[in-house]
Amino acid sequence: MFIFCFITEDEVHDLFRRDAKSEKVSPPEVIALQILAAMDGIQLRWLQRIDQVDLVEQWDLMMEHILAQSNDS
């Protein structure tokens, strides 16, 4: 069973704006676009190779990478 959770670009912006008030992070618009682009790419790879690509694992790794970069800025 798959459970899909969709978050809008505006919701991503709001999350990062809130975090940006407490610490220095990349602009929320940049991070939101990176997140949406990453998910699109991972989904395409998964759809092409469902038996070879672990969507959740790839998503978790990408989010760790994006969030680590946003906190380094």
N, CA, C, O and CB atoms as a CASP TS submission, in Angstrom:
PFRMAT TS
TARGET T0000
AUTHOR 0000-0000-0000
METHOD Language model
MODEL 1
PARENT N/A
ATOM      1  N   MET     1       0.841  -1.181   0.000  1.00  0.00           N
ATOM      2  CA  MET     1       0.000   0.000   0.000  1.00  0.00           C
ATOM      3  C   MET     1       0.885   1.242   0.000  1.00  0.00           C
ATOM      4  O   MET     1       1.848   1.333   0.762  1.00  0.00           O
ATOM      5  CB  MET     1      -0.957  -0.001   1.218  1.00  0.00           C
ATOM      6  N   PHE     2       0.549   2.187  -0.855  1.00  0.00           N
ATOM      7  CA  PHE     2       1.296   3.435  -0.930  1.00  0.00           C
ATOM      8  C   PHE     2       0.455   4.559  -0.347  1.00  0.00           C
ATOM      9  O   PHE     2      -0.748   4.644  -0.592  1.00  0.00           O
ATOM     10  CB  PHE     2       1.701   3.754  -2.387  1.00  0.00           C
ATOM     11  N   ILE     3       1.092   5.401   0.412  1.00  0.00           N
ATOM     12  CA  ILE     3       0.441   6.589   0.948  1.00  0.00           C
ATOM     13  C   ILE     3       1.197   7.780   0.392  1.00  0.00           C
ATOM     14  O   ILE     3       2.388   7.945   0.652  1.00  0.00           O
ATOM     15  CB  ILE     3       0.421   6.594   2.529  1.00  0.00           C
ATOM     16  N   PHE     4       0.514   8.599  -0.363  1.00  0.00           N
ATOM     17  CA  PHE     4       1.154   9.755  -0.969  1.00  0.00           C
ATOM     18  C   PHE     4       0.827  10.999  -0.159  1.00  0.00           C
ATOM     19  O   PHE     4      -0.319  11.225   0.228  1.00  0.00           O
ATOM     20  CB  PHE     4       0.709   9.926  -2.436  1.00  0.00           C
ATOM     21  N   CYS     5       1.829  11.782   0.082  1.00  0.00           N
ATOM     22  CA  CYS     5       1.662  13.029   0.815  1.00  0.00           C
ATOM     23  C   CYS     5       2.144  14.152  -0.093  1.00  0.00           C
ATOM     24  O   CYS     5       3.332  14.231  -0.403  1.00  0.00           O
ATOM     25  CB  CYS     5       2.446  13.014   2.183  1.00  0.00           C
ATOM     26  N   PHE     6       1.259  14.995  -0.511  1.00  0.00           N
ATOM     27  CA  PHE     6       1.624  16.086  -1.394  1.00  0.00           C
ATOM     28  C   PHE     6       1.683  17.379  -0.595  1.00  0.00           C
ATOM     29  O   PHE     6       0.801  17.673   0.211  1.00  0.00           O
ATOM     30  CB  PHE     6       0.626  16.207  -2.566  1.00  0.00           C
ATOM     31  N   ILE     7       2.721  18.128  -0.832  1.00  0.00           N
ATOM     32  CA  ILE     7       2.873  19.423  -0.186  1.00  0.00           C
ATOM     33  C   ILE     7       3.044  20.450  -1.300  1.00  0.00           C
ATOM     34  O   ILE     7       3.804  20.233  -2.243  1.00  0.00           O
ATOM     35  CB  ILE     7       4.094  19.439   0.820  1.00  0.00           C
ATOM     36  N   THR     8       2.344  21.552  -1.186  1.00  0.00           N
ATOM     37  CA  THR     8       2.403  22.560  -2.235  1.00  0.00           C
ATOM     38  C   THR     8       3.666  23.403  -2.094  1.00  0.00           C
ATOM     39  O   THR     8       4.303  23.434  -1.041  1.00  0.00           O
ATOM     40  CB  THR     8       1.156  23.454  -2.193  1.00  0.00           C
ATOM     41  N   GLU     9       4.002  24.071  -3.164  1.00  0.00           N
ATOM     42  CA  GLU     9       5.165  24.959  -3.143  1.00  0.00           C
ATOM     43  C   GLU     9       4.987  26.042  -2.079  1.00  0.00           C
ATOM     44  O   GLU     9       5.945  26.392  -1.388  1.00  0.00           O
ATOM     45  CB  GLU     9       5.385  25.601  -4.534  1.00  0.00           C
ATOM     46  N   ASP    10       3.778  26.572  -1.941  1.00  0.00           N
ATOM     47  CA  ASP    10       3.520  27.600  -0.925  1.00  0.00           C
ATOM     48  C   ASP    10       3.734  27.062   0.488  1.00  0.00           C
ATOM     49  O   ASP    10       4.249  27.769   1.355  1.00  0.00           O
ATOM     50  CB  ASP    10       2.092  28.136  -1.065  1.00  0.00           C
ATOM     51  N   GLU    11       3.338  25.812   0.718  1.00  0.00           N
ATOM     52  CA  GLU    11       3.538  25.216   2.041  1.00  0.00           C
ATOM     53  C   GLU    11       5.022  25.036   2.347  1.00  0.00           C
ATOM     54  O   GLU    11       5.462  25.246   3.477  1.00  0.00           O
ATOM     55  CB  GLU    11       2.819  23.866   2.132  1.00  0.00           C
ATOM     56  N   VAL    12       5.786  24.645   1.328  1.00  0.00           N
ATOM     57  CA  VAL    12       7.239  24.515   1.510  1.00  0.00           C
ATOM     58  C   VAL    12       7.838  25.878   1.822  1.00  0.00           C
ATOM     59  O   VAL    12       8.676  26.001   2.715  1.00  0.00           O
ATOM     60  CB  VAL    12       7.908  23.905   0.245  1.00  0.00           C
ATOM     61  N   HIS    13       7.412  26.901   1.092  1.00  0.00           N
ATOM     62  CA  HIS    13       7.894  28.262   1.355  1.00  0.00           C
ATOM     63  C   HIS    13       7.603  28.670   2.796  1.00  0.00           C
ATOM     64  O   HIS    13       8.473  29.201   3.485  1.00  0.00           O
ATOM     65  CB  HIS    13       7.245  29.265   0.380  1.00  0.00           C
ATOM     66  N   ASP    14       6.388  28.422   3.241  1.00  0.00           N
ATOM     67  CA  ASP    14       6.011  28.797   4.609  1.00  0.00           C
ATOM     68  C   ASP    14       6.868  28.095   5.654  1.00  0.00           C
ATOM     69  O   ASP    14       7.286  28.710   6.636  1.00  0.00           O
ATOM     70  CB  ASP    14       4.545  28.478   4.853  1.00  0.00           C
ATOM     71  N   LEU    15       7.128  26.810   5.444  1.00  0.00           N
ATOM     72  CA  LEU    15       7.970  26.065   6.389  1.00  0.00           C
ATOM     73  C   LEU    15       9.362  26.674   6.498  1.00  0.00           C
ATOM     74  O   LEU    15       9.883  26.850   7.600  1.00  0.00           O
ATOM     75  CB  LEU    15       8.079  24.600   5.963  1.00  0.00           C
ATOM     76  N   PHE    16       9.956  26.992   5.367  1.00  0.00           N
ATOM     77  CA  PHE    16      11.314  27.512   5.397  1.00  0.00           C
ATOM     78  C   PHE    16      11.374  28.976   5.822  1.00  0.00           C
ATOM     79  O   PHE    16      12.375  29.405   6.397  1.00  0.00           O
ATOM     80  CB  PHE    16      11.950  27.352   4.043  1.00  0.00           C
ATOM     81  N   ARG    17      10.337  29.742   5.556  1.00  0.00           N
ATOM     82  CA  ARG    17      10.305  31.117   6.069  1.00  0.00           C
ATOM     83  C   ARG    17      10.305  31.106   7.596  1.00  0.00           C
ATOM     84  O   ARG    17      11.005  31.890   8.237  1.00  0.00           O
ATOM     85  CB  ARG    17       9.059  31.876   5.535  1.00  0.00           C
ATOM     86  N   ARG    18       9.513  30.211   8.162  1.00  0.00           N
ATOM     87  CA  ARG    18       9.455  30.088   9.621  1.00  0.00           C
ATOM     88  C   ARG    18      10.828  29.712  10.183  1.00  0.00           C
ATOM     89  O   ARG    18      11.282  30.305  11.161  1.00  0.00           O
ATOM     90  CB  ARG    18       8.400  29.035  10.035  1.00  0.00           C
ATOM     91  N   ASP    19      11.482  28.738   9.573  1.00  0.00           N
ATOM     92  CA  ASP    19      12.805  28.319  10.037  1.00  0.00           C
ATOM     93  C   ASP    19      13.849  29.408   9.828  1.00  0.00           C
ATOM     94  O   ASP    19      14.770  29.552  10.632  1.00  0.00           O
ATOM     95  CB  ASP    19      13.236  27.049   9.320  1.00  0.00           C
ATOM     96  N   ALA    20      13.707  30.173   8.752  1.00  0.00           N
ATOM     97  CA  ALA    20      14.692  31.212   8.450  1.00  0.00           C
ATOM     98  C   ALA    20      14.697  32.308   9.504  1.00  0.00           C
ATOM     99  O   ALA    20      15.711  32.981   9.686  1.00  0.00           O
ATOM    100  CB  ALA    20      14.417  31.815   7.083  1.00  0.00           C
ATOM    101  N   LYS    21      13.601  32.495  10.190  1.00  0.00           N
ATOM    102  CA  LYS    21      13.545  33.521  11.232  1.00  0.00           C
ATOM    103  C   LYS    21      14.440  33.165  12.416  1.00  0.00           C
ATOM    104  O   LYS    21      14.947  34.052  13.103  1.00  0.00           O
ATOM    105  CB  LYS    21      12.106  33.714  11.707  1.00  0.00           C
ATOM    106  N   SER    22      14.633  31.869  12.654  1.00  0.00           N
ATOM    107  CA  SER    22      15.415  31.454  13.818  1.00  0.00           C
ATOM    108  C   SER    22      16.880  31.177  13.497  1.00  0.00           C
ATOM    109  O   SER    22      17.722  31.250  14.393  1.00  0.00           O
ATOM    110  CB  SER    22      14.802  30.228  14.427  1.00  0.00           C
ATOM    111  N   GLU    23      17.208  30.863  12.255  1.00  0.00           N
ATOM    112  CA  GLU    23      18.596  30.598  11.894  1.00  0.00           C
ATOM    113  C   GLU    23      18.803  30.898  10.415  1.00  0.00           C
ATOM    114  O   GLU    23      17.848  30.999   9.645  1.00  0.00           O
ATOM    115  CB  GLU    23      18.981  29.133  12.214  1.00  0.00           C
ATOM    116  N   LYS    24      20.065  31.037  10.036  1.00  0.00           N
ATOM    117  CA  LYS    24      20.384  31.391   8.661  1.00  0.00           C
ATOM    118  C   LYS    24      20.229  30.172   7.749  1.00  0.00           C
ATOM    119  O   LYS    24      20.890  29.151   7.941  1.00  0.00           O
ATOM    120  CB  LYS    24      21.815  31.956   8.569  1.00  0.00           C
ATOM    121  N   VAL    25      19.349  30.294   6.758  1.00  0.00           N
ATOM    122  CA  VAL    25      19.146  29.232   5.778  1.00  0.00           C
ATOM    123  C   VAL    25      19.043  29.855   4.393  1.00  0.00           C
ATOM    124  O   VAL    25      18.914  31.072   4.260  1.00  0.00           O
ATOM    125  CB  VAL    25      17.872  28.397   6.108  1.00  0.00           C
ATOM    126  N   SER    26      19.101  29.019   3.367  1.00  0.00           N
ATOM    127  CA  SER    26      18.950  29.494   1.993  1.00  0.00           C
ATOM    128  C   SER    26      17.555  30.079   1.811  1.00  0.00           C
ATOM    129  O   SER    26      16.642  29.761   2.573  1.00  0.00           O
ATOM    130  CB  SER    26      19.200  28.347   0.977  1.00  0.00           C
ATOM    131  N   PRO    27      17.385  30.942   0.793  1.00  0.00           N
ATOM    132  CA  PRO    27      16.055  31.510   0.540  1.00  0.00           C
ATOM    133  C   PRO    27      15.028  30.393   0.331  1.00  0.00           C
ATOM    134  O   PRO    27      15.318  29.412  -0.354  1.00  0.00           O
ATOM    135  CB  PRO    27      16.089  32.447  -0.697  1.00  0.00           C
ATOM    136  N   PRO    28      13.854  30.528   0.904  1.00  0.00           N
ATOM    137  CA  PRO    28      12.853  29.464   0.812  1.00  0.00           C
ATOM    138  C   PRO    28      12.443  29.135  -0.617  1.00  0.00           C
ATOM    139  O   PRO    28      12.137  27.982  -0.922  1.00  0.00           O
ATOM    140  CB  PRO    28      11.639  29.849   1.595  1.00  0.00           C
ATOM    141  N   GLU    29      12.432  30.131  -1.495  1.00  0.00           N
ATOM    142  CA  GLU    29      12.053  29.879  -2.880  1.00  0.00           C
ATOM    143  C   GLU    29      13.042  28.931  -3.550  1.00  0.00           C
ATOM    144  O   GLU    29      12.643  28.065  -4.329  1.00  0.00           O
ATOM    145  CB  GLU    29      11.970  31.196  -3.660  1.00  0.00           C
ATOM    146  N   VAL    30      14.325  29.090  -3.249  1.00  0.00           N
ATOM    147  CA  VAL    30      15.365  28.229  -3.815  1.00  0.00           C
ATOM    148  C   VAL    30      15.206  26.809  -3.293  1.00  0.00           C
ATOM    149  O   VAL    30      15.258  25.850  -4.063  1.00  0.00           O
ATOM    150  CB  VAL    30      16.773  28.772  -3.478  1.00  0.00           C
ATOM    151  N   ILE    31      15.016  26.676  -2.006  1.00  0.00           N
ATOM    152  CA  ILE    31      14.881  25.353  -1.397  1.00  0.00           C
ATOM    153  C   ILE    31      13.620  24.659  -1.908  1.00  0.00           C
ATOM    154  O   ILE    31      13.648  23.465  -2.206  1.00  0.00           O
ATOM    155  CB  ILE    31      14.847  25.465   0.143  1.00  0.00           C
ATOM    156  N   ALA    32      12.526  25.392  -2.011  1.00  0.00           N
ATOM    157  CA  ALA    32      11.273  24.801  -2.493  1.00  0.00           C
ATOM    158  C   ALA    32      11.430  24.270  -3.910  1.00  0.00           C
ATOM    159  O   ALA    32      10.965  23.173  -4.219  1.00  0.00           O
ATOM    160  CB  ALA    32      10.137  25.832  -2.442  1.00  0.00           C
ATOM    161  N   LEU    33      12.081  25.038  -4.768  1.00  0.00           N
ATOM    162  CA  LEU    33      12.292  24.582  -6.143  1.00  0.00           C
ATOM    163  C   LEU    33      13.199  23.360  -6.188  1.00  0.00           C
ATOM    164  O   LEU    33      12.974  22.458  -6.996  1.00  0.00           O
ATOM    165  CB  LEU    33      12.889  25.704  -6.990  1.00  0.00           C
ATOM    166  N   GLN    34      14.219  23.313  -5.337  1.00  0.00           N
ATOM    167  CA  GLN    34      15.100  22.146  -5.275  1.00  0.00           C
ATOM    168  C   GLN    34      14.320  20.910  -4.836  1.00  0.00           C
ATOM    169  O   GLN    34      14.497  19.827  -5.394  1.00  0.00           O
ATOM    170  CB  GLN    34      16.275  22.406  -4.312  1.00  0.00           C
ATOM    171  N   ILE    35      13.476  21.073  -3.853  1.00  0.00           N
ATOM    172  CA  ILE    35      12.693  19.945  -3.344  1.00  0.00           C
ATOM    173  C   ILE    35      11.733  19.424  -4.414  1.00  0.00           C
ATOM    174  O   ILE    35      11.638  18.216  -4.629  1.00  0.00           O
ATOM    175  CB  ILE    35      11.910  20.358  -2.082  1.00  0.00           C
ATOM    176  N   LEU    36      11.029  20.325  -5.076  1.00  0.00           N
ATOM    177  CA  LEU    36      10.081  19.902  -6.108  1.00  0.00           C
ATOM    178  C   LEU    36      10.791  19.251  -7.289  1.00  0.00           C
ATOM    179  O   LEU    36      10.309  18.253  -7.824  1.00  0.00           O
ATOM    180  CB  LEU    36       9.258  21.092  -6.589  1.00  0.00           C
ATOM    181  N   ALA    37      11.930  19.804  -7.702  1.00  0.00           N
ATOM    182  CA  ALA    37      12.698  19.224  -8.806  1.00  0.00           C
ATOM    183  C   ALA    37      13.236  17.846  -8.431  1.00  0.00           C
ATOM    184  O   ALA    37      13.220  16.923  -9.245  1.00  0.00           O
ATOM    185  CB  ALA    37      13.855  20.152  -9.202  1.00  0.00           C
ATOM    186  N   ALA    38      13.705  17.717  -7.210  1.00  0.00           N
ATOM    187  CA  ALA    38      14.222  16.426  -6.747  1.00  0.00           C
ATOM    188  C   ALA    38      13.119  15.374  -6.763  1.00  0.00           C
ATOM    189  O   ALA    38      13.338  14.259  -7.237  1.00  0.00           O
ATOM    190  CB  ALA    38      14.816  16.555  -5.329  1.00  0.00           C
ATOM    191  N   MET    39      11.951  15.709  -6.258  1.00  0.00           N
ATOM    192  CA  MET    39      10.861  14.735  -6.235  1.00  0.00           C
ATOM    193  C   MET    39      10.440  14.356  -7.649  1.00  0.00           C
ATOM    194  O   MET    39      10.177  13.184  -7.917  1.00  0.00           O
ATOM    195  CB  MET    39       9.662  15.289  -5.458  1.00  0.00           C
ATOM    196  N   ASP    40      10.372  15.325  -8.555  1.00  0.00           N
ATOM    197  CA  ASP    40      10.025  15.009  -9.942  1.00  0.00           C
ATOM    198  C   ASP    40      11.023  14.023 -10.543  1.00  0.00           C
ATOM    199  O   ASP    40      10.631  13.047 -11.183  1.00  0.00           O
ATOM    200  CB  ASP    40       9.976  16.291 -10.788  1.00  0.00           C
ATOM    201  N   GLY    41      12.304  14.280 -10.334  1.00  0.00           N
ATOM    202  CA  GLY    41      13.337  13.397 -10.879  1.00  0.00           C
ATOM    203  C   GLY    41      13.286  12.006 -10.281  1.00  0.00           C
ATOM    204  O   GLY    41      13.398  11.013 -11.001  1.00  0.00           O
ATOM    205  N   ILE    42      13.120  11.925  -8.983  1.00  0.00           N
ATOM    206  CA  ILE    42      13.056  10.616  -8.314  1.00  0.00           C
ATOM    207  C   ILE    42      11.813   9.849  -8.776  1.00  0.00           C
ATOM    208  O   ILE    42      11.880   8.643  -9.013  1.00  0.00           O
ATOM    209  CB  ILE    42      13.041  10.789  -6.765  1.00  0.00           C
ATOM    210  N   GLN    43      10.693  10.542  -8.902  1.00  0.00           N
ATOM    211  CA  GLN    43       9.465   9.874  -9.355  1.00  0.00           C
ATOM    212  C   GLN    43       9.624   9.332 -10.771  1.00  0.00           C
ATOM    213  O   GLN    43       9.170   8.226 -11.065  1.00  0.00           O
ATOM    214  CB  GLN    43       8.275  10.843  -9.296  1.00  0.00           C
ATOM    215  N   LEU    44      10.267  10.104 -11.655  1.00  0.00           N
ATOM    216  CA  LEU    44      10.470   9.634 -13.028  1.00  0.00           C
ATOM    217  C   LEU    44      11.339   8.385 -13.060  1.00  0.00           C
ATOM    218  O   LEU    44      11.023   7.426 -13.765  1.00  0.00           O
ATOM    219  CB  LEU    44      11.106  10.734 -13.880  1.00  0.00           C
ATOM    220  N   ARG    45      12.432   8.390 -12.300  1.00  0.00           N
ATOM    221  CA  ARG    45      13.302   7.206 -12.226  1.00  0.00           C
ATOM    222  C   ARG    45      12.535   6.011 -11.683  1.00  0.00           C
ATOM    223  O   ARG    45      12.674   4.897 -12.189  1.00  0.00           O
ATOM    224  CB  ARG    45      14.534   7.487 -11.341  1.00  0.00           C
ATOM    225  N   TRP    46      11.730   6.237 -10.663  1.00  0.00           N
ATOM    226  CA  TRP    46      10.952   5.167 -10.047  1.00  0.00           C
ATOM    227  C   TRP    46       9.936   4.596 -11.041  1.00  0.00           C
ATOM    228  O   TRP    46       9.782   3.379 -11.143  1.00  0.00           O
ATOM    229  CB  TRP    46      10.234   5.683  -8.784  1.00  0.00           C
ATOM    230  N   LEU    47       9.248   5.471 -11.771  1.00  0.00           N
ATOM    231  CA  LEU    47       8.256   5.004 -12.740  1.00  0.00           C
ATOM    232  C   LEU    47       8.894   4.200 -13.869  1.00  0.00           C
ATOM    233  O   LEU    47       8.286   3.262 -14.385  1.00  0.00           O
ATOM    234  CB  LEU    47       7.494   6.186 -13.319  1.00  0.00           C
ATOM    235  N   GLN    48      10.113   4.562 -14.253  1.00  0.00           N
ATOM    236  CA  GLN    48      10.813   3.839 -15.315  1.00  0.00           C
ATOM    237  C   GLN    48      11.373   2.509 -14.835  1.00  0.00           C
ATOM    238  O   GLN    48      11.496   1.566 -15.617  1.00  0.00           O
ATOM    239  CB  GLN    48      11.933   4.690 -15.871  1.00  0.00           C
ATOM    240  N   ARG    49      11.713   2.428 -13.547  1.00  0.00           N
ATOM    241  CA  ARG    49      12.363   1.230 -13.000  1.00  0.00           C
ATOM    242  C   ARG    49      11.797   0.898 -11.615  1.00  0.00           C
ATOM    243  O   ARG    49      12.531   0.888 -10.627  1.00  0.00           O
ATOM    244  CB  ARG    49      13.900   1.433 -12.917  1.00  0.00           C
ATOM    245  N   ILE    50      10.515   0.633 -11.549  1.00  0.00           N
ATOM    246  CA  ILE    50       9.848   0.406 -10.261  1.00  0.00           C
ATOM    247  C   ILE    50      10.540  -0.684  -9.451  1.00  0.00           C
ATOM    248  O   ILE    50      10.654  -0.575  -8.230  1.00  0.00           O
ATOM    249  CB  ILE    50       8.386   0.032 -10.483  1.00  0.00           C
ATOM    250  N   ASP    51      10.996  -1.724 -10.118  1.00  0.00           N
ATOM    251  CA  ASP    51      11.610  -2.841  -9.402  1.00  0.00           C
ATOM    252  C   ASP    51      13.046  -2.566  -8.966  1.00  0.00           C
ATOM    253  O   ASP    51      13.604  -3.336  -8.185  1.00  0.00           O
ATOM    254  CB  ASP    51      11.582  -4.068 -10.263  1.00  0.00           C
ATOM    255  N   GLN    52      13.657  -1.482  -9.456  1.00  0.00           N
ATOM    256  CA  GLN    52      15.054  -1.175  -9.137  1.00  0.00           C
ATOM    257  C   GLN    52      15.238   0.062  -8.260  1.00  0.00           C
ATOM    258  O   GLN    52      16.301   0.243  -7.666  1.00  0.00           O
ATOM    259  CB  GLN    52      15.821  -0.989 -10.405  1.00  0.00           C
ATOM    260  N   VAL    53      14.233   0.901  -8.172  1.00  0.00           N
ATOM    261  CA  VAL    53      14.361   2.171  -7.447  1.00  0.00           C
ATOM    262  C   VAL    53      13.462   2.151  -6.214  1.00  0.00           C
ATOM    263  O   VAL    53      12.256   1.919  -6.310  1.00  0.00           O
ATOM    264  CB  VAL    53      13.999   3.376  -8.366  1.00  0.00           C
ATOM    265  N   ASP    54      14.063   2.393  -5.070  1.00  0.00           N
ATOM    266  CA  ASP    54      13.306   2.515  -3.819  1.00  0.00           C
ATOM    267  C   ASP    54      12.971   3.996  -3.638  1.00  0.00           C
ATOM    268  O   ASP    54      13.806   4.789  -3.203  1.00  0.00           O
ATOM    269  CB  ASP    54      14.124   1.949  -2.576  1.00  0.00           C
ATOM    270  N   LEU    55      11.744   4.347  -3.978  1.00  0.00           N
ATOM    271  CA  LEU    55      11.314   5.750  -3.966  1.00  0.00           C
ATOM    272  C   LEU    55      11.507   6.399  -2.603  1.00  0.00           C
ATOM    273  O   LEU    55      12.027   7.511  -2.518  1.00  0.00           O
ATOM    274  CB  LEU    55       9.856   5.854  -4.377  1.00  0.00           C
ATOM    275  N   VAL    56      11.101   5.732  -1.553  1.00  0.00           N
ATOM    276  CA  VAL    56      11.188   6.310  -0.208  1.00  0.00           C
ATOM    277  C   VAL    56      12.644   6.494   0.209  1.00  0.00           C
ATOM    278  O   VAL    56      13.008   7.535   0.755  1.00  0.00           O
ATOM    279  CB  VAL    56      10.454   5.417   0.812  1.00  0.00           C
ATOM    280  N   GLU    57      13.469   5.495  -0.047  1.00  0.00           N
ATOM    281  CA  GLU    57      14.886   5.600   0.318  1.00  0.00           C
ATOM    282  C   GLU    57      15.560   6.747  -0.435  1.00  0.00           C
ATOM    283  O   GLU    57      16.302   7.531   0.157  1.00  0.00           O
ATOM    284  CB  GLU    57      15.615   4.274   0.025  1.00  0.00           C
ATOM    285  N   GLN    58      15.300   6.844  -1.742  1.00  0.00           N
ATOM    286  CA  GLN    58      15.899   7.915  -2.540  1.00  0.00           C
ATOM    287  C   GLN    58      15.413   9.286  -2.076  1.00  0.00           C
ATOM    288  O   GLN    58      16.187  10.242  -2.026  1.00  0.00           O
ATOM    289  CB  GLN    58      15.575   7.717  -4.026  1.00  0.00           C
ATOM    290  N   TRP    59      14.123   9.375  -1.735  1.00  0.00           N
ATOM    291  CA  TRP    59      13.567  10.643  -1.255  1.00  0.00           C
ATOM    292  C   TRP    59      14.202  11.050   0.069  1.00  0.00           C
ATOM    293  O   TRP    59      14.564  12.212   0.255  1.00  0.00           O
ATOM    294  CB  TRP    59      12.043  10.537  -1.098  1.00  0.00           C
ATOM    295  N   ASP    60      14.339  10.101   0.984  1.00  0.00           N
ATOM    296  CA  ASP    60      14.956  10.400   2.281  1.00  0.00           C
ATOM    297  C   ASP    60      16.390  10.891   2.111  1.00  0.00           C
ATOM    298  O   ASP    60      16.797  11.856   2.758  1.00  0.00           O
ATOM    299  CB  ASP    60      14.932   9.160   3.184  1.00  0.00           C
ATOM    300  N   LEU    61      17.157  10.231   1.245  1.00  0.00           N
ATOM    301  CA  LEU    61      18.543  10.645   1.000  1.00  0.00           C
ATOM    302  C   LEU    61      18.606  12.051   0.394  1.00  0.00           C
ATOM    303  O   LEU    61      19.444  12.866   0.782  1.00  0.00           O
ATOM    304  CB  LEU    61      19.242   9.640   0.067  1.00  0.00           C
ATOM    305  N   MET    62      17.719  12.323  -0.554  1.00  0.00           N
ATOM    306  CA  MET    62      17.714  13.640  -1.201  1.00  0.00           C
ATOM    307  C   MET    62      17.330  14.730  -0.208  1.00  0.00           C
ATOM    308  O   MET    62      17.936  15.801  -0.211  1.00  0.00           O
ATOM    309  CB  MET    62      16.745  13.651  -2.397  1.00  0.00           C
ATOM    310  N   MET    63      16.346  14.481   0.632  1.00  0.00           N
ATOM    311  CA  MET    63      15.942  15.490   1.613  1.00  0.00           C
ATOM    312  C   MET    63      17.060  15.761   2.619  1.00  0.00           C
ATOM    313  O   MET    63      17.279  16.909   3.004  1.00  0.00           O
ATOM    314  CB  MET    63      14.673  15.040   2.348  1.00  0.00           C
ATOM    315  N   GLU    64      17.765  14.718   3.045  1.00  0.00           N
ATOM    316  CA  GLU    64      18.909  14.925   3.939  1.00  0.00           C
ATOM    317  C   GLU    64      19.935  15.841   3.280  1.00  0.00           C
ATOM    318  O   GLU    64      20.473  16.745   3.919  1.00  0.00           O
ATOM    319  CB  GLU    64      19.561  13.573   4.317  1.00  0.00           C
ATOM    320  N   HIS    65      20.199  15.602   2.009  1.00  0.00           N
ATOM    321  CA  HIS    65      21.178  16.400   1.265  1.00  0.00           C
ATOM    322  C   HIS    65      20.714  17.854   1.124  1.00  0.00           C
ATOM    323  O   HIS    65      21.476  18.781   1.400  1.00  0.00           O
ATOM    324  CB  HIS    65      21.421  15.786  -0.127  1.00  0.00           C
ATOM    325  N   ILE    66      19.481  18.046   0.701  1.00  0.00           N
ATOM    326  CA  ILE    66      18.963  19.405   0.495  1.00  0.00           C
ATOM    327  C   ILE    66      18.921  20.175   1.813  1.00  0.00           C
ATOM    328  O   ILE    66      19.335  21.333   1.866  1.00  0.00           O
ATOM    329  CB  ILE    66      17.555  19.358  -0.135  1.00  0.00           C
ATOM    330  N   LEU    67      18.430  19.549   2.863  1.00  0.00           N
ATOM    331  CA  LEU    67      18.329  20.241   4.147  1.00  0.00           C
ATOM    332  C   LEU    67      19.704  20.529   4.744  1.00  0.00           C
ATOM    333  O   LEU    67      19.894  21.565   5.381  1.00  0.00           O
ATOM    334  CB  LEU    67      17.504  19.413   5.125  1.00  0.00           C
ATOM    335  N   ALA    68      20.656  19.633   4.548  1.00  0.00           N
ATOM    336  CA  ALA    68      22.018  19.886   5.032  1.00  0.00           C
ATOM    337  C   ALA    68      22.617  21.085   4.310  1.00  0.00           C
ATOM    338  O   ALA    68      23.274  21.920   4.931  1.00  0.00           O
ATOM    339  CB  ALA    68      22.913  18.639   4.834  1.00  0.00           C
ATOM    340  N   GLN    69      22.394  21.175   3.002  1.00  0.00           N
ATOM    341  CA  GLN    69      22.908  22.318   2.241  1.00  0.00           C
ATOM    342  C   GLN    69      22.232  23.608   2.668  1.00  0.00           C
ATOM    343  O   GLN    69      22.887  24.647   2.751  1.00  0.00           O
ATOM    344  CB  GLN    69      22.708  22.097   0.742  1.00  0.00           C
ATOM    345  N   SER    70      20.938  23.563   2.940  1.00  0.00           N
ATOM    346  CA  SER    70      20.228  24.787   3.319  1.00  0.00           C
ATOM    347  C   SER    70      20.711  25.307   4.665  1.00  0.00           C
ATOM    348  O   SER    70      20.720  26.517   4.889  1.00  0.00           O
ATOM    349  CB  SER    70      18.718  24.539   3.367  1.00  0.00           C
ATOM    350  N   ASN    71      21.107  24.428   5.550  1.00  0.00           N
ATOM    351  CA  ASN    71      21.605  24.854   6.857  1.00  0.00           C
ATOM    352  C   ASN    71      23.053  25.317   6.809  1.00  0.00           C
ATOM    353  O   ASN    71      23.500  26.026   7.710  1.00  0.00           O
ATOM    354  CB  ASN    71      21.469  23.728   7.850  1.00  0.00           C
ATOM    355  N   ASP    72      23.800  24.927   5.767  1.00  0.00           N
ATOM    356  CA  ASP    72      25.184  25.365   5.612  1.00  0.00           C
ATOM    357  C   ASP    72      25.279  26.773   5.046  1.00  0.00           C
ATOM    358  O   ASP    72      26.320  27.418   5.166  1.00  0.00           O
ATOM    359  CB  ASP    72      25.936  24.405   4.720  1.00  0.00           C
ATOM    360  N   SER    73      24.201  27.258   4.427  1.00  0.00           N
ATOM    361  CA  SER    73      24.226  28.583   3.784  1.00  0.00           C
ATOM    362  C   SER    73      24.275  29.696   4.798  1.00  0.00           C
ATOM    363  O   SER    73      24.301  30.869   4.426  1.00  0.00           O
ATOM    364  CB  SER    73      23.014  28.767   2.892  1.00  0.00           C
TER
END
